[in-house]
Amino acid sequence: MPFHQWLELVKDVEPGKTLPAGMSRRAIILGETMLALHEAFPDLKCKPHVHASSQITYMLKGKLRMVIGGEERVLLPGDFAYVPSHVEHSIESLDEYVLALDVFQPYRPDIAERLRELHALTGPGEA
């Protein structure tokens, strides 16, 4: 399918290996690329982590403190950041709701596995 809508994608709200408490995700894999729309509630802190995929984070709403390889910046709507593969990074939402689009290349196998679990739970075509 060449066309998609975010609201048609399953929304993951359950904290787990790839999703910290206080965050939700809708994600899709398109070829080797993964798009993930993340919501974070105020005062969320995601511990430092690394993954093999490179990541671009584009801010849509709110303020997000991001640390990438020891460099820190507060991102505002319209800002974006690049996380190279295997570089430690972390995020912290500040005092407001955050909406950010993450692009992973290649797609993250751990999130892909979670997507398979979610689709098995909800069944095809259900959200």
Residue pairs with C-beta under 8 A, 6 or more apart in sequence:
4 28
6 26
6 37
7 127
8 127
9 26
9 27
9 28
9 37
9 127
10 26
10 115
10 118
10 119
10 122
10 126
10 127
11 24
11 25
11 26
11 127
12 19
12 24
12 25
12 26
12 27
12 114
12 118
13 24
15 21
15 22
15 23
16 114
17 110
17 114
18 25
18 108
18 110
18 111
18 114
19 25
19 114
20 44
20 45
20 46
20 47
21 44
22 40
22 41
22 43
22 44
22 93
23 38
23 39
23 40
23 41
23 44
23 46
24 38
24 39
25 36
25 37
25 38
25 39
25 111
26 36
26 37
27 34
27 35
27 36
27 37
27 111
27 115
28 34
28 35
29 107
29 112
29 115
32 105
32 106
32 107
33 103
33 104
33 105
33 106
33 107
34 53
34 102
34 103
34 104
34 105
34 106
34 107
34 108
34 111
34 112
35 101
35 102
35 103
36 101
36 102
36 103
36 104
36 111
37 99
37 100
37 101
37 102
38 98
38 99
38 100
38 101
38 102
39 97
39 98
39 99
40 62
40 64
40 91
40 93
40 97
40 98
40 100
41 93
41 97
41 98
42 93
42 94
42 95
42 96
42 97
43 92
43 93
43 94
43 95
44 91
44 92
44 93
44 98
45 90
45 91
45 92
46 90
46 91
46 92
47 90
48 67
48 88
48 89
48 90
49 88
49 89
49 90
50 86
50 87
50 88
50 89
51 85
51 86
51 104
51 108
51 110
52 85
52 86
52 106
52 108
53 85
53 104
53 105
53 106
53 107
53 108
54 82
54 83
54 84
54 85
54 104
54 105
55 82
55 83
55 89
55 102
55 103
55 104
56 80
56 81
56 82
56 83
56 102
56 103
57 64
57 66
57 75
57 80
57 81
57 83
57 91
57 100
57 101
57 102
58 79
58 80
58 100
58 101
58 102
58 103
59 75
59 76
59 77
59 78
59 79
59 80
59 98
59 99
59 100
60 77
60 99
60 100
60 101
61 77
61 97
61 98
61 99
62 77
62 93
62 94
62 96
62 97
62 98
62 99
62 100
63 74
63 75
63 76
63 93
63 94
63 95
63 96
63 98
64 74
64 75
64 91
64 92
64 93
64 94
64 98
64 100
65 72
65 73
65 74
65 75
65 91
65 92
65 93
65 94
66 72
66 73
66 74
66 75
66 81
66 89
66 90
66 91
66 92
67 89
67 90
67 91
68 81
68 82
68 83
68 87
68 88
68 89
69 84
69 87
69 88
69 89
70 88
73 79
73 81
74 94
75 81
75 100
83 89
104 111
